[in-house]
Amino acid sequence: MSQKPSTRPADPRFSSGPTKKRPGWELAALSGAPLGRTHRGGIPKARLAEAIERTGAMLEIPDDYRVIITPASDTGAMEGAMWSLLGARGVDVFSCDEFGRRWLIDARDELKLSDLRLFEAPFGVAPDYDEADFSRDVIFTWNATSSGVRIPDGDWIPANREGLTLCDATSAAFAMNLPWDKLDVTTFSWQKCMGGEAQHGIAVLSPRARKRLAEHKPAWPVPRILQWFEAAAEDSKMFEGSTINTPSLLATEDYIDSLKWAMREGGLEGLVARTDANFEALADWVESCDWIDYLTADPATRSHTSITLKFSGKALEGKSEEERWAVSRKMAALLDREQAAFDVAPHPKAPAGLRIWCGPTVDTDDVRALGPWLDWAYHEAISELV
């Protein structure tokens, strides 16, 4: 048996969602939540409006864009965007992981769009975005959480596009710089990069997106929970925190707390810097290791938040995917038992290996302390399973 490292990460939470809460978080941070009150007025409504206002300020969203809170996390936000906005033009969907594939399936099998083009790449590989036709609506994922692939910039999106861009940015917002002028609908949840509690999504709407809501009504019936049509009005109450269904004021309070922490860390610039430092710390370990490598080979499209890794050592050469997954599961169990790292197995539909969250709420010292534990767990798993 190999020797265990002497130093553990101070916080072993490396889950890719929901993610680690901000450093120093305590339950007392939620003591001011206006619980047991209606969300339609007074202090609760002001809290929802504050969450929207702080989101816009933190992400440096343009003044003519609008922010709304949606039900059902990023999934609900993207579903609302697709069901409420699509159908006016042909649609291109780009997918390279399990979550992007969900939007592809929605467009093809649920909305049954007749003018639809699908561009699907395997895990770890970016689709060819040069194939996008911007006379159409274009759907894509900025950071593919389950495959570790990100879009490095918005240079491929023209300013004079005719269609809308719909961007799932749930593990990118607050950790990467997003080109707002290239994005018409941007969705994310505060359970990803901000470490918030689940259930709510955020959607950022450009003037072009709101114009579509005003002028186009889909051919299909839209469930109430997915209807965004009220957001077409410039004075919509949705921009002030009026939500489609009853929100969790406890989760909202937690999100506001994380936004206040982020401002103390230097705002968006500070969060991106924290994320990049975490990625570099993990990259140093990957470079020193002979049994692991990035699932995403191209450094330009390699995620800095959901770092997805594959086995590359000789010990697993020629082994089946089932045998490789046995090593992933064993490593995760060993690390959990030792309280050295929680939830580092890949997404169940991804190739075997590891997935390490390095978003802004994670401390770089914990990432540095993680590497030796990953080495230990790998050698333990190999000695037992291979």
C-alpha positions as a Markdown table, in Angstrom:
| # | Residue | x | y | z |
|---|---|---|---|---|
| 1 | Met | 0.0 | 0.0 | 0.0 |
| 2 | Ser | 1.2 | 3.5 | -0.8 |
| 3 | Gln | 1.7 | 6.1 | 1.9 |
| 4 | Lys | -1.0 | 8.6 | 2.4 |
| 5 | Pro | -0.1 | 12.3 | 2.0 |
| 6 | Ser | 0.4 | 14.2 | 5.2 |
| 7 | Thr | -1.8 | 17.3 | 4.2 |
| 8 | Arg | -5.4 | 17.2 | 3.2 |
| 9 | Pro | -7.3 | 19.9 | 1.4 |
| 10 | Ala | -8.9 | 22.1 | 4.1 |
| 11 | Asp | -12.2 | 21.8 | 2.2 |
| 12 | Pro | -12.6 | 18.5 | 0.2 |
| 13 | Arg | -15.6 | 19.8 | -1.9 |
| 14 | Phe | -14.6 | 19.5 | -5.6 |
| 15 | Ser | -18.1 | 18.7 | -7.0 |
| 16 | Ser | -19.0 | 20.2 | -10.4 |
| 17 | Gly | -22.5 | 21.1 | -9.2 |
| 18 | Pro | -23.8 | 22.1 | -6.8 |
| 19 | Thr | -20.3 | 23.4 | -6.1 |
| 20 | Lys | -18.4 | 24.4 | -2.9 |
| 21 | Lys | -19.9 | 27.4 | -1.1 |
| 22 | Arg | -17.8 | 30.5 | -0.8 |
| 23 | Pro | -14.9 | 30.5 | 1.6 |
| 24 | Gly | -15.9 | 31.3 | 5.2 |
| 25 | Trp | -19.6 | 30.5 | 4.5 |
| 26 | Glu | -21.7 | 29.7 | 7.6 |
| 27 | Leu | -25.4 | 29.0 | 8.0 |
| 28 | Ala | -25.7 | 32.3 | 9.9 |
| 29 | Ala | -25.2 | 34.0 | 6.6 |
| 30 | Leu | -28.9 | 33.2 | 5.9 |
| 31 | Ser | -30.3 | 34.5 | 9.2 |
| 32 | Gly | -31.7 | 37.6 | 7.5 |
| 33 | Ala | -33.8 | 35.7 | 4.9 |
| 34 | Pro | -37.4 | 36.9 | 5.0 |
| 35 | Leu | -38.9 | 33.4 | 5.4 |
| 36 | Gly | -42.6 | 32.7 | 5.8 |
| 37 | Arg | -43.6 | 35.8 | 3.8 |
| 38 | Thr | -45.1 | 36.3 | 0.4 |
| 39 | His | -42.5 | 36.9 | -2.4 |
| 40 | Arg | -44.9 | 39.4 | -4.0 |
| 41 | Gly | -44.1 | 42.5 | -2.0 |
| 42 | Gly | -42.1 | 44.3 | 0.7 |
| 43 | Ile | -38.8 | 43.0 | 1.8 |
| 44 | Pro | -39.0 | 39.6 | -0.1 |
| 45 | Lys | -39.6 | 41.4 | -3.4 |
| 46 | Ala | -36.7 | 43.8 | -2.6 |
| 47 | Arg | -34.4 | 40.8 | -2.0 |
| 48 | Leu | -35.3 | 39.3 | -5.4 |
| 49 | Ala | -34.7 | 42.7 | -7.1 |
| 50 | Glu | -31.4 | 43.0 | -5.2 |
| 51 | Ala | -30.3 | 39.6 | -6.6 |
| 52 | Ile | -31.1 | 40.8 | -10.1 |
| 53 | Glu | -29.4 | 44.1 | -9.6 |
| 54 | Arg | -26.2 | 42.6 | -8.1 |
| 55 | Thr | -26.1 | 40.0 | -10.9 |
| 56 | Gly | -26.1 | 42.7 | -13.6 |
| 57 | Ala | -23.4 | 44.7 | -11.8 |
| 58 | Met | -21.2 | 41.7 | -11.0 |
| 59 | Leu | -21.2 | 40.3 | -14.5 |
| 60 | Glu | -20.9 | 43.8 | -16.1 |
| 61 | Ile | -24.1 | 43.2 | -18.2 |
| 62 | Pro | -24.9 | 46.1 | -20.6 |
| 63 | Asp | -27.5 | 48.6 | -19.4 |
| 64 | Asp | -30.0 | 47.7 | -22.2 |
| 65 | Tyr | -29.9 | 44.0 | -21.3 |
| 66 | Arg | -32.4 | 42.6 | -18.8 |
| 67 | Val | -32.0 | 39.9 | -16.1 |
| 68 | Ile | -34.8 | 37.5 | -14.9 |
| 69 | Ile | -35.0 | 34.8 | -12.3 |
| 70 | Thr | -36.5 | 31.5 | -13.7 |
| 71 | Pro | -37.6 | 28.2 | -12.1 |
| 72 | Ala | -35.7 | 25.0 | -12.3 |
| 73 | Ser | -32.1 | 26.1 | -12.4 |
| 74 | Asp | -30.2 | 26.4 | -15.7 |
| 75 | Thr | -32.3 | 23.6 | -17.2 |
| 76 | Gly | -35.5 | 25.6 | -16.6 |
| 77 | Ala | -33.9 | 28.8 | -18.0 |
| 78 | Met | -32.7 | 27.1 | -21.2 |
| 79 | Glu | -36.1 | 25.3 | -21.6 |
| 80 | Gly | -37.9 | 28.6 | -21.2 |
| 81 | Ala | -35.7 | 30.3 | -23.8 |
| 82 | Met | -36.2 | 27.5 | -26.3 |
| 83 | Trp | -39.9 | 27.1 | -25.8 |
| 84 | Ser | -40.7 | 30.8 | -25.7 |
| 85 | Leu | -38.3 | 32.1 | -28.4 |
| 86 | Leu | -37.7 | 29.5 | -31.1 |
| 87 | Gly | -39.7 | 28.9 | -34.3 |
| 88 | Ala | -39.3 | 32.2 | -36.0 |
| 89 | Arg | -36.2 | 31.0 | -37.9 |
| 90 | Gly | -34.3 | 27.9 | -38.6 |
| 91 | Val | -32.1 | 26.7 | -35.7 |
| 92 | Asp | -28.5 | 25.4 | -35.4 |
| 93 | Val | -27.7 | 23.4 | -32.3 |
| 94 | Phe | -24.1 | 22.7 | -31.2 |
| 95 | Ser | -23.5 | 20.0 | -28.6 |
| 96 | Cys | -20.4 | 18.4 | -27.1 |
| 97 | Asp | -21.6 | 17.0 | -23.8 |
| 98 | Glu | -24.6 | 15.5 | -22.0 |
| 99 | Phe | -26.2 | 18.9 | -21.2 |
| 100 | Gly | -25.8 | 20.3 | -24.7 |
| 101 | Arg | -27.3 | 17.1 | -26.0 |
| 102 | Arg | -30.4 | 17.8 | -23.9 |
| 103 | Trp | -31.0 | 21.0 | -25.8 |
| 104 | Leu | -30.4 | 19.1 | -29.1 |
| 105 | Ile | -33.0 | 16.5 | -28.1 |
| 106 | Asp | -35.5 | 19.2 | -27.0 |
| 107 | Ala | -35.2 | 20.9 | -30.4 |
| 108 | Arg | -35.5 | 17.7 | -32.4 |
| 109 | Asp | -37.8 | 15.5 | -30.4 |
| 110 | Glu | -39.9 | 17.8 | -28.2 |
| 111 | Leu | -40.3 | 21.0 | -30.2 |
| 112 | Lys | -39.9 | 19.0 | -33.4 |
| 113 | Leu | -38.4 | 21.9 | -35.3 |
| 114 | Ser | -38.7 | 21.4 | -39.0 |
| 115 | Asp | -35.8 | 23.6 | -40.0 |
| 116 | Leu | -33.1 | 22.2 | -37.7 |
| 117 | Arg | -29.4 | 21.5 | -38.1 |
| 118 | Leu | -27.5 | 19.6 | -35.5 |
| 119 | Phe | -23.7 | 19.7 | -34.9 |
| 120 | Glu | -22.6 | 17.1 | -32.3 |
| 121 | Ala | -19.1 | 16.4 | -31.2 |
| 122 | Pro | -17.9 | 13.6 | -28.8 |
| 123 | Phe | -16.8 | 14.3 | -25.2 |
| 124 | Gly | -13.6 | 16.3 | -25.1 |
| 125 | Val | -13.9 | 17.8 | -28.6 |
| 126 | Ala | -15.4 | 21.2 | -29.6 |
| 127 | Pro | -17.9 | 21.3 | -32.4 |
| 128 | Asp | -17.0 | 23.2 | -35.6 |
| 129 | Tyr | -18.6 | 26.5 | -34.7 |
| 130 | Asp | -17.5 | 27.9 | -38.1 |
| 131 | Glu | -20.5 | 25.9 | -39.5 |
| 132 | Ala | -22.9 | 28.2 | -37.7 |
| 133 | Asp | -25.3 | 30.1 | -40.0 |
| 134 | Phe | -26.2 | 33.3 | -38.2 |
| 135 | Ser | -29.2 | 34.0 | -40.4 |
| 136 | Arg | -30.7 | 31.3 | -38.1 |
| 137 | Asp | -30.9 | 31.0 | -34.4 |
| 138 | Val | -27.9 | 29.3 | -32.9 |
| 139 | Ile | -27.8 | 27.4 | -29.6 |
| 140 | Phe | -24.6 | 26.4 | -27.9 |
| 141 | Thr | -22.9 | 25.8 | -24.5 |
| 142 | Trp | -20.1 | 28.1 | -23.4 |
| 143 | Asn | -18.6 | 25.6 | -21.0 |
| 144 | Ala | -19.6 | 22.0 | -21.3 |
| 145 | Thr | -19.6 | 20.9 | -17.7 |
| 146 | Ser | -19.5 | 17.2 | -18.3 |
| 147 | Ser | -16.8 | 17.1 | -20.9 |
| 148 | Gly | -14.5 | 20.0 | -19.9 |
| 149 | Val | -14.8 | 21.8 | -23.3 |
| 150 | Arg | -15.2 | 25.6 | -23.4 |
| 151 | Ile | -15.6 | 28.3 | -26.0 |
| 152 | Pro | -12.5 | 30.6 | -25.7 |
| 153 | Asp | -14.1 | 33.7 | -27.2 |
| 154 | Gly | -16.9 | 35.1 | -29.2 |
| 155 | Asp | -15.0 | 36.1 | -32.3 |
| 156 | Trp | -16.9 | 33.5 | -34.3 |
| 157 | Ile | -20.2 | 35.3 | -33.7 |
| 158 | Pro | -20.9 | 38.3 | -36.0 |
| 159 | Ala | -22.2 | 41.5 | -34.7 |
| 160 | Asn | -24.6 | 41.9 | -37.6 |
| 161 | Arg | -26.3 | 38.5 | -37.1 |
| 162 | Glu | -29.9 | 38.1 | -38.1 |
| 163 | Gly | -30.9 | 35.3 | -35.8 |
| 164 | Leu | -30.6 | 35.0 | -32.0 |
| 165 | Thr | -27.8 | 33.4 | -30.1 |
| 166 | Leu | -28.9 | 31.2 | -27.1 |
| 167 | Cys | -26.0 | 30.4 | -24.8 |
| 168 | Asp | -26.0 | 28.0 | -21.9 |
| 169 | Ala | -23.3 | 29.5 | -19.7 |
| 170 | Thr | -24.0 | 27.8 | -16.4 |
| 171 | Ser | -20.5 | 26.8 | -15.5 |
| 172 | Ala | -18.9 | 29.8 | -17.2 |
| 173 | Ala | -20.8 | 32.8 | -15.7 |
| 174 | Phe | -18.8 | 34.3 | -12.9 |
| 175 | Ala | -15.6 | 32.4 | -13.9 |
| 176 | Met | -15.0 | 33.5 | -17.5 |
| 177 | Asn | -15.5 | 36.7 | -19.4 |
| 178 | Leu | -18.6 | 36.5 | -21.6 |
| 179 | Pro | -18.9 | 38.7 | -24.7 |
| 180 | Trp | -22.4 | 40.1 | -24.0 |
| 181 | Asp | -22.7 | 41.9 | -27.3 |
| 182 | Lys | -22.5 | 38.5 | -29.0 |
| 183 | Leu | -25.1 | 36.8 | -26.7 |
| 184 | Asp | -28.9 | 37.4 | -27.0 |
| 185 | Val | -30.0 | 34.9 | -24.4 |
| 186 | Thr | -27.6 | 33.7 | -21.7 |
| 187 | Thr | -28.7 | 31.2 | -19.0 |
| 188 | Phe | -27.0 | 29.9 | -15.9 |
| 189 | Ser | -27.7 | 28.9 | -12.3 |
| 190 | Trp | -26.3 | 30.2 | -9.1 |
| 191 | Gln | -25.6 | 26.6 | -7.9 |
| 192 | Lys | -22.5 | 26.4 | -10.2 |
| 193 | Cys | -19.8 | 29.0 | -10.0 |
| 194 | Met | -21.3 | 30.8 | -7.0 |
| 195 | Gly | -21.9 | 27.8 | -4.9 |
| 196 | Gly | -25.5 | 28.7 | -4.3 |
| 197 | Glu | -28.4 | 26.4 | -3.4 |
| 198 | Ala | -30.2 | 24.8 | -6.3 |
| 199 | Gln | -33.7 | 25.3 | -7.9 |
| 200 | His | -33.4 | 28.7 | -9.6 |
| 201 | Gly | -32.0 | 29.9 | -12.9 |
| 202 | Ile | -31.0 | 33.2 | -14.4 |
| 203 | Ala | -31.6 | 34.4 | -17.9 |
| 204 | Val | -30.0 | 37.5 | -19.4 |
| 205 | Leu | -32.0 | 39.0 | -22.4 |
| 206 | Ser | -30.7 | 41.3 | -25.1 |
| 207 | Pro | -32.9 | 43.9 | -26.7 |
| 208 | Arg | -33.1 | 41.6 | -29.8 |
| 209 | Ala | -34.3 | 38.7 | -27.6 |
| 210 | Arg | -37.0 | 40.9 | -26.1 |
| 211 | Lys | -38.1 | 42.1 | -29.5 |
| 212 | Arg | -38.5 | 38.4 | -30.5 |
| 213 | Leu | -40.7 | 37.8 | -27.5 |
| 214 | Ala | -42.9 | 40.8 | -28.5 |
| 215 | Glu | -43.2 | 39.9 | -32.1 |
| 216 | His | -43.2 | 36.1 | -32.3 |
| 217 | Lys | -45.6 | 33.5 | -30.7 |
| 218 | Pro | -44.5 | 29.9 | -31.1 |
| 219 | Ala | -46.7 | 27.4 | -33.0 |
| 220 | Trp | -46.7 | 25.0 | -30.0 |
| 221 | Pro | -48.4 | 25.4 | -26.7 |
| 222 | Val | -46.0 | 26.7 | -24.0 |
| 223 | Pro | -46.4 | 25.5 | -20.5 |
| 224 | Arg | -46.9 | 28.4 | -18.0 |
| 225 | Ile | -43.7 | 27.5 | -16.2 |
| 226 | Leu | -41.7 | 28.2 | -19.4 |
| 227 | Gln | -43.5 | 31.3 | -20.6 |
| 228 | Trp | -41.3 | 34.4 | -20.9 |
| 229 | Phe | -43.6 | 36.6 | -23.0 |
| 230 | Glu | -44.1 | 39.1 | -20.2 |
| 231 | Ala | -40.4 | 40.0 | -20.5 |
| 232 | Ala | -41.1 | 41.6 | -23.8 |
| 233 | Ala | -42.3 | 44.8 | -22.1 |
| 234 | Glu | -39.7 | 47.3 | -21.2 |
| 235 | Asp | -41.3 | 47.8 | -17.8 |
| 236 | Ser | -41.9 | 44.1 | -17.1 |
| 237 | Lys | -42.2 | 43.3 | -13.4 |
| 238 | Met | -40.0 | 40.2 | -14.2 |
| 239 | Phe | -37.0 | 42.6 | -14.2 |
| 240 | Glu | -37.8 | 43.7 | -10.7 |
| 241 | Gly | -38.0 | 40.1 | -9.3 |
| 242 | Ser | -41.5 | 39.0 | -10.1 |
| 243 | Thr | -41.1 | 35.3 | -10.8 |
| 244 | Ile | -43.1 | 32.8 | -12.8 |
| 245 | Asn | -43.7 | 30.6 | -9.7 |
| 246 | Thr | -42.9 | 30.9 | -6.0 |
| 247 | Pro | -39.1 | 31.3 | -5.5 |
| 248 | Ser | -37.1 | 30.1 | -2.5 |
| 249 | Leu | -36.2 | 33.2 | -0.4 |
| 250 | Leu | -33.7 | 31.1 | 1.5 |
| 251 | Ala | -31.9 | 30.2 | -1.8 |
| 252 | Thr | -32.1 | 33.9 | -2.9 |
| 253 | Glu | -30.5 | 35.1 | 0.4 |
| 254 | Asp | -27.7 | 32.6 | -0.1 |
| 255 | Tyr | -27.1 | 33.9 | -3.7 |
| 256 | Ile | -27.0 | 37.5 | -2.5 |
| 257 | Asp | -24.5 | 36.5 | 0.2 |
| 258 | Ser | -22.3 | 34.9 | -2.5 |
| 259 | Leu | -22.5 | 38.0 | -4.6 |
| 260 | Lys | -21.5 | 40.2 | -1.7 |
| 261 | Trp | -18.5 | 38.0 | -1.1 |
| 262 | Ala | -17.6 | 38.2 | -4.8 |
| 263 | Met | -17.5 | 42.0 | -4.7 |
| 264 | Arg | -15.1 | 41.8 | -1.8 |
| 265 | Glu | -12.9 | 39.5 | -3.9 |
| 266 | Gly | -12.6 | 42.1 | -6.6 |
| 267 | Gly | -15.8 | 41.5 | -8.6 |
| 268 | Leu | -15.8 | 39.6 | -11.9 |
| 269 | Glu | -12.0 | 40.2 | -12.4 |
| 270 | Gly | -11.3 | 38.7 | -9.0 |
| 271 | Leu | -13.5 | 35.6 | -9.6 |
| 272 | Val | -11.8 | 35.0 | -13.0 |
| 273 | Ala | -8.4 | 35.3 | -11.4 |
| 274 | Arg | -9.3 | 32.8 | -8.6 |
| 275 | Thr | -10.6 | 30.4 | -11.2 |
| 276 | Asp | -7.5 | 30.7 | -13.4 |
| 277 | Ala | -5.2 | 30.2 | -10.4 |
| 278 | Asn | -7.0 | 27.1 | -9.4 |
| 279 | Phe | -6.7 | 25.7 | -13.0 |
| 280 | Glu | -3.0 | 26.5 | -13.1 |
| 281 | Ala | -2.5 | 24.7 | -9.8 |
| 282 | Leu | -4.2 | 21.6 | -11.1 |
| 283 | Ala | -2.4 | 21.9 | -14.4 |
| 284 | Asp | 0.9 | 21.8 | -12.6 |
| 285 | Trp | -0.1 | 18.5 | -11.1 |
| 286 | Val | -1.4 | 17.1 | -14.4 |
| 287 | Glu | 1.9 | 17.9 | -16.1 |
| 288 | Ser | 3.9 | 16.1 | -13.3 |
| 289 | Cys | 1.7 | 13.0 | -13.5 |
| 290 | Asp | 2.2 | 10.0 | -16.0 |
| 291 | Trp | -1.2 | 8.3 | -15.5 |
| 292 | Ile | -3.7 | 11.2 | -16.2 |
| 293 | Asp | -4.3 | 13.7 | -19.0 |
| 294 | Tyr | -6.9 | 16.1 | -20.1 |
| 295 | Leu | -10.0 | 14.8 | -21.9 |
| 296 | Thr | -9.9 | 18.0 | -24.0 |
| 297 | Ala | -6.6 | 17.9 | -26.0 |
| 298 | Asp | -6.8 | 21.4 | -27.3 |
| 299 | Pro | -5.6 | 23.9 | -24.7 |
| 300 | Ala | -7.7 | 26.7 | -26.3 |
| 301 | Thr | -10.9 | 24.9 | -25.6 |
| 302 | Arg | -10.0 | 23.4 | -22.3 |
| 303 | Ser | -12.3 | 24.4 | -19.4 |
| 304 | His | -10.9 | 26.2 | -16.4 |
| 305 | Thr | -13.8 | 25.4 | -14.2 |
| 306 | Ser | -14.9 | 21.8 | -14.8 |
| 307 | Ile | -11.6 | 20.1 | -15.5 |
| 308 | Thr | -12.2 | 16.7 | -17.0 |
| 309 | Leu | -9.4 | 14.2 | -17.1 |
| 310 | Lys | -8.9 | 10.8 | -18.6 |
| 311 | Phe | -6.6 | 7.9 | -17.7 |
| 312 | Ser | -3.4 | 7.7 | -19.7 |
| 313 | Gly | -1.1 | 5.4 | -17.8 |
| 314 | Lys | 0.3 | 2.1 | -18.9 |
| 315 | Ala | -1.5 | 0.2 | -16.1 |
| 316 | Leu | -4.9 | 0.7 | -18.0 |
| 317 | Glu | -3.7 | 0.2 | -21.6 |
| 318 | Gly | -6.0 | -2.2 | -23.3 |
| 319 | Lys | -8.5 | -2.2 | -20.5 |
| 320 | Ser | -12.2 | -1.9 | -21.2 |
| 321 | Glu | -14.2 | 1.2 | -20.4 |
| 322 | Glu | -16.0 | -0.8 | -17.7 |
| 323 | Glu | -12.6 | -1.6 | -16.1 |
| 324 | Arg | -11.5 | 2.0 | -16.3 |
| 325 | Trp | -14.7 | 3.2 | -14.7 |
| 326 | Ala | -14.1 | 0.7 | -11.9 |
| 327 | Val | -10.9 | 2.6 | -11.1 |
| 328 | Ser | -12.7 | 6.0 | -11.2 |
| 329 | Arg | -15.4 | 4.7 | -8.8 |
| 330 | Lys | -12.8 | 3.2 | -6.5 |
| 331 | Met | -10.7 | 6.4 | -6.4 |
| 332 | Ala | -13.8 | 8.4 | -5.6 |
| 333 | Ala | -14.8 | 6.1 | -2.8 |
| 334 | Leu | -11.3 | 6.1 | -1.3 |
| 335 | Leu | -11.0 | 9.9 | -1.4 |
| 336 | Asp | -14.5 | 10.3 | 0.1 |
| 337 | Arg | -13.6 | 7.9 | 2.9 |
| 338 | Glu | -10.5 | 9.9 | 3.7 |
| 339 | Gln | -12.4 | 13.2 | 3.4 |
| 340 | Ala | -9.7 | 14.3 | 1.0 |
| 341 | Ala | -12.0 | 15.0 | -2.0 |
| 342 | Phe | -15.7 | 14.6 | -2.6 |
| 343 | Asp | -17.4 | 14.0 | -5.9 |
| 344 | Val | -14.5 | 13.8 | -8.3 |
| 345 | Ala | -15.7 | 11.0 | -10.5 |
| 346 | Pro | -16.7 | 12.1 | -14.0 |
| 347 | His | -20.3 | 12.6 | -15.2 |
| 348 | Pro | -21.8 | 9.1 | -15.5 |
| 349 | Lys | -22.0 | 9.4 | -19.3 |
| 350 | Ala | -18.5 | 10.7 | -19.7 |
| 351 | Pro | -15.4 | 8.6 | -20.3 |
| 352 | Ala | -13.7 | 7.2 | -17.2 |
| 353 | Gly | -11.2 | 9.4 | -15.4 |
| 354 | Leu | -11.7 | 12.3 | -13.0 |
| 355 | Arg | -13.6 | 15.6 | -12.9 |
| 356 | Ile | -12.3 | 18.4 | -10.6 |
| 357 | Trp | -14.1 | 21.6 | -10.1 |
| 358 | Cys | -11.8 | 24.6 | -10.0 |
| 359 | Gly | -14.4 | 27.5 | -10.0 |
| 360 | Pro | -14.0 | 30.7 | -8.0 |
| 361 | Thr | -15.3 | 29.5 | -4.6 |
| 362 | Val | -12.5 | 26.9 | -4.4 |
| 363 | Asp | -9.3 | 27.9 | -2.7 |
| 364 | Thr | -6.0 | 27.3 | -4.6 |
| 365 | Asp | -4.2 | 25.8 | -1.6 |
| 366 | Asp | -6.9 | 23.1 | -1.6 |
| 367 | Val | -6.2 | 22.3 | -5.3 |
| 368 | Arg | -2.5 | 22.1 | -4.6 |
| 369 | Ala | -3.1 | 19.7 | -1.7 |
| 370 | Leu | -5.4 | 17.6 | -3.8 |
| 371 | Gly | -2.8 | 16.3 | -6.3 |
| 372 | Pro | -0.9 | 14.0 | -4.0 |
| 373 | Trp | -4.2 | 12.5 | -2.8 |
| 374 | Leu | -5.2 | 11.8 | -6.3 |
| 375 | Asp | -1.9 | 10.0 | -6.9 |
| 376 | Trp | -2.4 | 8.0 | -3.7 |
| 377 | Ala | -6.0 | 7.0 | -4.6 |
| 378 | Tyr | -5.0 | 6.0 | -8.1 |
| 379 | His | -2.2 | 3.7 | -7.0 |
| 380 | Glu | -4.4 | 2.2 | -4.3 |
| 381 | Ala | -7.2 | 1.5 | -6.9 |
| 382 | Ile | -4.8 | 0.1 | -9.4 |
| 383 | Ser | -3.2 | -2.3 | -6.9 |
| 384 | Glu | -6.6 | -3.6 | -6.0 |
| 385 | Leu | -8.5 | -3.7 | -9.3 |
| 386 | Val | -5.9 | -4.2 | -12.0 |
